[in-house]
Amino acid sequence: MSRIRIRTGNIRGSRLAAAGTAATAAAALLAAVLSPTANAVDRPTALENAAAALTEHATALGLTSAQDTKVRDVIVDADGTQHVRYDRTYRHLPVLGGDFVIHLAPDGTYRNVSRATRQAVALSSVTPTLSGPKAADLAANALRAANLGETLKKLTSRPQLVVDALHGAPKLAWRTDATAQDSLGNPVARTVLTDAATGDQIDAWDVLHTATGDGKSLYAGTVPLETTANGSSYGLQDPTRGNTYTGDAANKTDLCLLTTICLSRAPSTVFTDSDNHWGTGTATDRASAAVDAQYGTDVTWDYYKNVHGRSGIRGDGVGSFNRVHYGTRYNNAFWDDSCFCMTYGDGDGTQLGPLVSLDVAGHEMSHGVTSSTAALTYSGESGGLNEATSDIFGTLVEFYAANASDPGDWMIGEKIVRSGLGRDALRYMDKPSKDGNSVDCWSTGTAKLDVHYSSGVGNHFAYLLAEGSGAKTIGGVAHNSPTCDGSSVAGIGRGKLGAIWYRALTVYMTSSTDYAGARVATLSAAADLYGAGSVEHDAVAAAWSAVGVG
C-alpha cells in the first residue's frame, strides 16, 4: 500500500511576517498574542511538526493512501502554538470541503483539528458517467438562467472533475466555471457544481465577489500616495506596499476571469502623472477614481499589516492591482483571484456612482484574504459568512482610516449610492433588514437566501459585539440595533471584534463553516485572545444568541 503523501512546498497565503505598530489597545493585544517573535517556532519547524502529526493521526483525520494533502496557510502564535491549514485531494482530484487545520502545542505535539467535513472521503470510482462537455453545457444554461434570459456573448464553460464533500456524502462532481459578457459587455460568471453520475445540479454560486505624492479623490478628499518615479513622470505604483498599482481599463472588458491568462498580461494601463499630484476630485478626470482605488488599497494593506500582522492579501508581501473605469455603466466591483486584482465599474449614475469608495475596496480585497485562509464556500450559510467577513473588514478598514471626508460607520457603500437606488446605502449592519432584503436573525431558511442577504446575520452579530444594542450616533450617522431575543447586549469595541473575527477566520473556520460553526470558531478565538469566561468571551456568546444563533 502506498503511503500518504504530504506536501509542504508552495505555500499560498502563509503569513509569518512581523506585526506592525498597533493602532489601538486591542490591536496591540492582538499583535502581542499572534505576532511571531525571535523565540517563536519558525515556519519550517511548524511544517515538520504538522507533517509528523498527519502521519501519526492519519486514521483519526480520515486520511488514506488514496489521498494527498497540500499546505495552504501557516500561523504561529507568539507562545509557539502552531496552526497549519491543509487542502486535500482524492486520487488526484480536489476535494471540496476536504480542508482542515492541524492545531499543535508549542512543543509540536498534536492538540486537535478543525475539519470542513468529518465524513470518510472514499469513492468506488472516479470515472464520471456525465461527460465534461455535457457538464459544461449544463453550467452554461445555469449562467443564462441566472441572468434572466439576457443574451450573453463569448460564453465559455470550463469543467473540472472534483470530489464534493460539502453536500452530504462525498460524491464525484463536475465543478464548472462559466463566464460570459452581458449586453453591455460587462462580465458575468457563475460556478456550477453538477453530480457527475446523475447530471443533477448540486449547487451554484456567483464568482464575482459583488493608494510620495497626493491625489484628489472622489470620496475621501485629498489623500497621500506613494508612487514610482520613472524619468520625468510618475506611475501610480506603490513600492512600499508590494508594488500595488492602479490602471485604466478604458471602459473595456475581458474574459480572463477564472483563467491564468490574467497572470500573463496586464489588463489595464498604469496611470501616470507629470507632477505627482493626481486627479481633480471630479469624475471628469479619470485619475480621480484611480486615486480612490489606490488609496483604498493602501489603507486596506495598512489595516491588515498594522492591526493583524498580515503583509498583503496572501500574507506573502505581494501587492495586488486595481482596474478602474471597467465596462459600460457597470454597477459592480469585484475581487478576482485569477488576476489577484480589484476591478471597479463606474456605476450607471442613477443608482450607483463609481464604486471606488473606501469600504468597498476593503470589502472586495477581504474576499482575497478569505480565499487565502478559510476559503468559505460562496453559497449557503458559508457564503453568507464570506460576505459578512468582507462587510466586517471593509467597515473596520473605514474606521481605521479615520478620514474626515469619509468617517467610519456601519453602512456599506454609502458614498457610492445615488438617489435612484431608493436608499442611502447598500447594506446596514446595525439592522440589516433596512435594505429590504437582508435578514437580522438566523432561521432555518437562512441558508437558502442569496449570500448578500444571509450575510445580515453575521453583520448584525458583528455590530452588536462591537457597539452593543440600542440607539447611538456613530460617524455622524444614527444607528439603532435591536436584538432578536429582546436582550440587551454591551459592545466590547471594534478592535476586539476585528481581533476575534480575524483569528476565527484564519485559525478555526473552514470552507464549510456555517453560522453555528462561526459561533464555535469565534468563541474559540475569544478564549485564545482573552480567556475562556472572560468578558469578551461571554460577549461573543451573547451577541450570537441575540441574532438567533444559539
C-alpha positions in Angstrom: 0.0 0.0 0.0 1.3 3.4 -0.9 1.8 5.8 1.9 0.0 9.1 2.4 1.8 11.9 0.6 2.2 15.1 2.5 3.3 18.2 0.5 4.8 21.1 2.3 6.0 23.3 -0.5 4.4 26.2 -2.5 2.5 27.5 0.5 0.0 30.0 -0.8 -1.0 32.7 1.7 1.2 31.7 4.5 1.9 34.5 7.0 4.6 34.9 9.5 5.6 38.5 8.9 6.3 40.6 12.0 3.3 42.7 13.1 3.5 46.5 12.7 2.7 49.0 15.4 -0.9 48.6 16.6 -3.3 51.5 16.3 -5.4 50.6 19.3 -5.1 48.8 22.6 -7.0 45.8 21.2 -4.7 45.8 18.2 -1.7 45.9 20.4 -3.0 42.9 22.3 -3.5 41.0 19.1 0.0 41.8 17.9 1.4 40.7 21.2 -0.5 37.4 21.1 -0.2 36.5 17.5 2.9 38.0 16.0 6.0 35.8 15.8 9.0 36.8 17.9 12.6 35.8 17.9 11.7 32.9 20.2 8.7 31.6 18.2 8.7 28.4 16.3 9.6 29.1 12.6 7.5 28.0 9.6 9.7 25.1 8.6 9.5 23.7 12.1 5.8 24.1 12.2 5.5 22.3 8.8 7.7 19.4 10.1 5.6 19.1 13.2 2.4 19.1 11.2 3.7 16.5 8.8 4.6 14.2 11.7 1.1 14.8 13.2 -0.5 13.9 9.9 1.3 10.6 9.7 0.6 9.7 13.3 -3.0 10.7 13.3 -3.9 9.8 9.7 -6.6 7.4 10.6 -8.3 9.8 13.0 -8.1 12.5 10.4 -9.8 10.4 7.8 -6.7 10.2 5.6 -6.0 7.2 3.4 -3.4 6.2 0.8 -5.7 7.5 -1.9 -5.5 11.0 -0.5 -2.9 13.7 -0.8 -2.6 16.9 1.2 -1.1 20.4 0.5 -0.4 23.3 2.9 -2.4 26.4 2.2 -1.5 28.6 5.2 0.6 28.6 8.4 0.1 30.6 11.6 2.4 30.5 14.6 1.4 32.2 17.8 3.9 34.1 20.0 3.9 31.3 22.5 4.8 28.8 19.7 1.3 27.3 19.2 1.0 26.3 15.6 -1.9 26.1 13.2 -1.3 24.6 9.7 -4.1 24.6 7.2 -4.3 21.9 4.5 -6.3 21.2 1.3 -6.9 17.7 0.3 -7.1 15.6 -2.9 -8.6 12.2 -3.5 -6.9 10.2 -6.3 -5.5 13.5 -7.6 -8.9 15.2 -7.6 -9.5 18.3 -5.5 -11.9 17.6 -2.5 -14.3 20.4 -2.0 -14.8 20.5 1.8 -11.7 18.4 2.4 -9.8 21.2 4.0 -8.7 21.1 7.7 -6.5 22.9 10.2 -4.0 21.0 12.4 -3.5 22.6 15.8 -0.2 21.9 17.6 1.2 22.8 21.0 4.3 24.9 21.3 6.4 21.7 21.6 4.9 20.4 18.4 2.6 17.8 19.8 -0.8 17.3 18.3 -3.7 19.0 20.0 -6.8 18.8 17.7 -8.1 19.5 14.3 -10.7 21.8 12.7 -12.3 19.9 9.7 -14.6 21.1 7.0 -16.1 17.6 6.9 -15.9 14.5 9.1 -17.3 12.1 6.6 -15.0 9.5 5.1 -13.7 10.5 1.6 -13.9 7.4 -0.5 -15.5 6.6 -3.8 -16.0 3.4 -5.7 -14.9 5.1 -8.9 -13.6 8.4 -10.2 -14.9 7.8 -13.7 -17.8 10.1 -14.4 -21.0 9.0 -16.1 -21.7 12.5 -17.2 -19.2 13.8 -19.7 -17.3 17.1 -19.2 -18.8 18.7 -22.3 -22.3 17.9 -21.0 -21.5 19.4 -17.6 -20.2 22.5 -19.5 -23.5 22.8 -21.3 -25.5 22.5 -18.1 -23.4 25.2 -16.5 -23.8 27.5 -19.5 -27.6 27.1 -19.2 -27.4 27.8 -15.5 -25.5 31.0 -16.2 -28.1 32.0 -18.7 -30.9 31.3 -16.3 -29.2 33.3 -13.5 -29.1 36.3 -15.9 -32.9 36.1 -16.6 -32.6 35.1 -20.2 -30.4 38.1 -21.3 -28.4 37.4 -24.4 -24.9 36.5 -23.3 -21.8 36.9 -25.5 -18.5 35.0 -25.5 -19.8 32.4 -23.2 -17.3 29.8 -22.0 -17.5 26.9 -19.6 -14.6 25.1 -18.0 -15.4 21.9 -16.2 -13.1 20.3 -13.6 -13.7 16.9 -12.0 -13.8 17.1 -8.2 -14.9 15.3 -5.2 -17.8 17.1 -3.5 -17.7 16.7 0.3 -19.6 19.8 1.1 -23.1 18.5 0.4 -23.6 15.3 2.3 -21.9 12.0 1.5 -18.8 12.6 -0.8 -19.6 12.2 -4.5 -17.9 12.7 -7.8 -18.9 16.0 -9.3 -18.1 18.5 -12.1 -17.2 22.0 -10.9 -17.7 24.2 -13.9 -16.7 27.9 -14.1 -19.0 29.6 -16.7 -18.1 33.1 -17.8 -19.6 35.5 -20.4 -20.4 39.1 -21.2 -23.8 40.7 -20.9 -25.4 43.0 -23.5 -23.2 46.0 -22.3 -20.0 43.9 -22.5 -19.7 43.6 -18.7 -18.6 40.2 -17.2 -20.9 37.7 -15.6 -19.7 34.5 -14.1 -21.1 31.5 -12.1 -19.7 28.3 -10.7 -21.9 25.3 -11.1 -21.5 22.0 -9.2 -23.0 19.1 -11.0 -23.4 15.5 -9.9 -21.1 13.5 -12.3 -23.3 10.5 -12.1 -26.8 11.9 -12.4 -26.3 15.3 -14.0 -28.3 17.0 -11.2 -27.2 20.4 -10.1 -25.8 20.2 -6.6 -25.1 23.9 -6.0 -24.2 27.1 -7.9 -22.8 30.4 -6.9 -21.7 33.7 -8.3 -18.0 34.1 -8.8 -17.5 37.9 -8.9 -17.4 38.9 -5.3 -20.2 41.6 -6.0 -3.4 54.2 -2.7 5.4 60.5 -2.4 2.5 62.3 -4.0 -1.1 63.2 -3.3 -4.4 62.9 -5.0 -7.8 64.4 -5.0 -10.3 61.6 -4.8 -14.0 61.4 -5.5 -14.9 60.4 -1.9 -12.0 60.7 0.5 -10.7 64.2 -0.1 -7.0 64.8 -0.7 -5.0 61.8 0.3 -1.3 60.8 0.3 0.0 58.4 -2.3 3.3 56.5 -2.6 4.2 56.4 -6.3 7.1 55.3 -8.5 9.3 57.9 -10.4 10.0 57.0 -14.0 12.1 59.6 -15.7 10.2 62.8 -15.9 6.9 61.2 -14.8 5.4 59.1 -12.1 3.5 55.9 -12.1 0.6 55.1 -9.7 2.5 52.1 -8.3 3.4 51.8 -4.6 6.8 50.2 -3.9 6.2 50.3 -0.1 3.2 48.1 -0.3 4.2 45.2 -2.5 4.2 47.3 -5.7 0.4 47.6 -5.7 -0.8 49.7 -8.6 -3.8 51.1 -10.4 -4.5 51.1 -14.1 -7.2 52.4 -16.5 -9.3 49.7 -18.1 -10.5 52.3 -20.6 -14.1 51.1 -20.2 -13.2 47.8 -21.8 -13.8 44.3 -20.5 -12.1 41.0 -20.9 -12.8 37.4 -20.2 -9.7 36.5 -18.3 -11.8 35.7 -15.2 -11.1 32.3 -13.7 -8.2 31.6 -16.1 -4.4 32.0 -15.9 -4.5 34.5 -18.9 -4.6 37.4 -16.5 -1.4 36.3 -14.9 0.5 36.6 -18.2 -0.7 40.0 -19.4 -1.6 43.4 -18.0 -5.3 44.0 -18.5 -5.0 47.8 -17.9 -2.7 50.7 -18.5 -1.0 52.0 -15.3 -1.9 55.7 -14.6 1.0 58.2 -15.0 1.2 61.8 -14.0 3.8 64.6 -14.6 3.8 66.3 -11.2 2.8 63.6 -8.8 -0.4 65.4 -7.9 -3.2 63.2 -9.1 -6.9 63.8 -10.0 -9.2 66.8 -9.5 -11.8 65.2 -7.2 -14.3 65.1 -10.1 -15.4 62.3 -12.3 -14.4 64.2 -15.5 -10.8 63.5 -14.6 -10.2 59.8 -15.0 -7.4 59.9 -12.4 -9.8 60.8 -9.6 -11.3 57.3 -9.4 -7.8 55.9 -9.6 -6.9 58.0 -6.5 -9.7 56.4 -4.6 -8.8 52.9 -5.7 -5.1 53.2 -4.9 -6.0 54.9 -1.5 -8.3 52.1 -0.7 -5.6 49.5 -1.5 -3.2 51.4 0.7 -5.5 51.7 3.7 -6.6 48.0 3.4 -2.9 46.9 3.2 -2.0 49.0 6.3 -5.0 47.8 8.3 -4.2 44.1 7.8 -0.4 44.7 8.4 -0.6 47.1 11.4 -3.6 45.5 13.1 -3.3 41.8 12.3 0.3 41.4 11.2 -0.7 40.3 7.7 1.6 41.6 4.9 -0.6 41.7 1.8 -3.7 39.8 0.9 -2.0 36.4 0.8 0.3 37.3 3.7 3.4 37.0 1.4 4.1 40.7 0.9 3.0 40.6 -2.7 0.8 43.5 -3.8 -2.4 43.3 -5.9 -3.5 45.8 -8.5 -6.6 47.7 -9.4 -8.5 48.3 -12.7 -10.8 51.3 -12.7 -13.3 52.5 -15.4 -14.2 48.9 -16.2 -17.1 48.2 -18.6 -20.0 50.4 -19.5 -22.2 51.8 -16.7 -21.0 48.8 -14.7 -22.7 48.7 -11.3 -20.2 46.4 -9.6 -16.8 46.0 -8.1 -15.1 42.6 -7.6 -12.0 40.8 -6.4 -10.7 38.1 -8.8 -8.2 35.6 -7.5 -7.1 34.6 -11.0 -5.5 38.0 -11.7 -5.1 38.9 -8.0 -6.8 42.2 -8.7 -9.6 44.5 -7.9 -11.9 45.7 -10.6 -14.2 48.8 -10.3 -17.0 49.9 -12.5 -18.2 53.5 -13.0 -21.8 52.8 -12.0 -24.8 53.8 -14.0 -25.0 57.3 -12.4 -28.6 56.7 -11.4 -28.4 54.0 -8.7 -24.6 54.0 -8.2 -21.6 56.2 -8.9 -18.1 54.9 -9.4 -17.7 52.0 -7.0 -14.3 53.1 -5.6 -15.2 54.0 -2.0 -13.0 53.0 0.9 -15.4 50.4 2.4 -16.0 48.8 -1.0 -12.2 48.5 -1.5 -11.8 47.0 1.9 -14.7 44.7 1.3 -13.6 43.3 -2.0 -9.9 42.9 -1.0 -11.0 41.0 2.1 -12.6 38.4 -0.3 -8.9 37.7 -1.2 -8.0 37.3 2.4 -10.8 34.8 2.9 -9.8 32.9 -0.2 -6.3 32.6 1.1 -7.4 31.4 4.5 -10.7 29.7 5.3 -11.9 29.8 1.7 -15.6 29.9 2.8 -17.7 28.4 0.0 -19.7 31.1 -1.7 -23.1 29.6 -1.2 -25.5 28.7 1.7 -24.5 29.9 5.2 -20.8 29.7 4.4 -21.4 32.1 1.6 -23.3 34.5 3.9 -20.3 34.3 6.3 -17.9 35.0 3.3 -19.9 38.2 2.5 -20.2 39.2 6.2 -16.4 38.8 6.6 -15.9 41.3 3.8 -18.5 43.7 5.2 -16.9 43.5 8.7 -13.4 44.1 7.5 -14.5 46.7 4.9 -16.1 48.6 7.8 -13.1 48.2 10.1 -10.8 49.5 7.3 -13.1 52.6 7.0 -12.8 53.2 10.8 -9.1 52.5 10.7 -8.6 55.2 8.0 -10.0 57.9 10.3 -10.7 60.0 7.2 -12.8 63.2 8.0 -14.2 63.1 4.4 -15.4 59.5 4.9 -15.9 58.9 8.7 -16.4 55.3 9.8 -19.9 54.0 10.1 -21.7 50.7 9.9 -23.3 51.3 6.4 -21.8 49.7 3.3 -21.4 51.7 0.1 -23.0 54.9 1.4 -20.6 57.1 -0.7 -21.4 55.4 -4.0 -25.2 55.3 -3.7 -27.3 57.7 -5.8 -30.9 58.7 -5.4 -32.2 56.2 -7.9 -31.4 53.3 -5.5 -34.1 54.4 -3.1 -32.0 54.2 0.0 -28.7 55.7 1.3 -26.5 52.7 1.5 -26.1 49.2 0.0 -26.3 47.5 3.4 -26.9 48.4 7.1 -25.0 46.3 9.7 -26.9 47.6 12.7 -30.2 46.5 11.3 -29.6 44.6 8.1 -33.3 44.3 7.1 -33.3 48.0 6.4 -32.2 47.3 2.9 -35.4 45.4 2.2 -33.8 42.0 1.6 -31.2 41.1 4.3 -32.2 39.2 7.5 -31.5 40.4 11.0 -31.9 37.0 12.7 -30.9 33.4 11.9 -33.6 30.9 10.9 -33.7 27.5 9.2 -34.3 29.3 5.9 -31.1 31.5 6.1 -29.0 29.0 4.0 -31.5 29.4 1.1 -31.0 33.1 0.8 -28.7 35.0 -1.6 -25.4 35.3 0.2 -25.6 39.1 0.2 -28.8 38.8 2.3 -27.9 35.8 4.5 -24.8 37.9 5.4 -27.1 40.0 7.6 -26.9 37.5 10.4 -23.1 37.8 10.6 -23.2 41.6 10.1 -25.8 42.1 12.9 -23.6 39.9 15.2 -20.5 41.9 14.4 -22.3 45.3 15.1 -23.7 44.1 18.4 -20.4 42.7 19.5 -18.6 45.9 18.7 -21.1 48.6 19.6 -23.9 46.9 21.6 -27.7 47.2 21.2 -29.8 50.3 21.3 -29.7 53.7 19.6 -26.5 55.7 19.2 -24.8 58.0 16.7 -21.6 56.8 15.0 -19.6 58.7 12.4 -22.4 61.3 12.3 -24.9 58.6 11.4 -27.8 57.4 13.6 -27.6 53.7 14.3 -30.1 51.5 16.2 -29.7 47.8 16.7 -32.5 45.8 18.3 -31.8 42.2 19.2 -33.8 39.1 18.0 -34.4 37.8 21.5 -35.2 41.1 23.2 -31.9 41.0 25.2 -29.6 44.0 25.8 -26.0 43.5 24.5 -23.0 45.5 25.7 -20.3 46.0 23.0 -16.6 45.3 23.5 -15.3 47.7 20.8 -14.3 47.4 17.2 -10.7 46.5 17.9 -11.7 43.4 19.8 -14.3 42.4 17.2 -11.6 42.6 14.5 -9.2 40.6 16.6 -11.7 37.8 17.3 -13.1 37.6 13.8 -9.6 37.5 12.1 -8.4 34.8 14.4 -11.6 32.8 13.9 -11.2 33.2 10.1 -7.6 32.3 9.9 -7.3 29.6 12.5 -10.7 27.9 13.0 -13.1 28.4 10.1 -13.0 26.1 7.1 -14.7 26.1 3.7 -18.0 24.6 5.1 -18.3 26.7 8.3 -22.0 27.7 8.9 -23.4 30.2 11.5 -23.3 27.5 14.2 -19.7 26.8 13.3 -18.9 30.5 13.3 -20.2 30.8 16.9 -17.9 28.0 17.9 -14.9 29.5 15.9 -15.3 33.0 17.4 -15.8 31.6 20.9 -12.5 29.6 20.5 -10.8 32.8 19.1 -12.1 34.9 22.1 -10.9 32.2 24.5 -7.4 32.2 22.9 -7.2 36.0 23.0 -8.9 37.0 26.3 -9.5 33.7 28.2 -12.5 31.4 28.5 -15.2 33.0 30.6 -13.7 36.5 30.1 -16.0 39.5 29.4 -15.1 39.3 25.7 -15.8 35.5 25.6 -19.2 36.0 27.2 -19.9 38.9 24.9 -19.4 36.7 21.8 -21.9 34.2 23.1 -24.4 36.9 24.0 -24.1 38.6 20.6 -24.7 35.3 18.7 -27.7 34.5 20.9 -29.0 38.0 20.2 -29.2 37.1 16.4 -30.7 33.7 16.9 -27.5 31.6 16.7 -27.5 29.5 19.9 
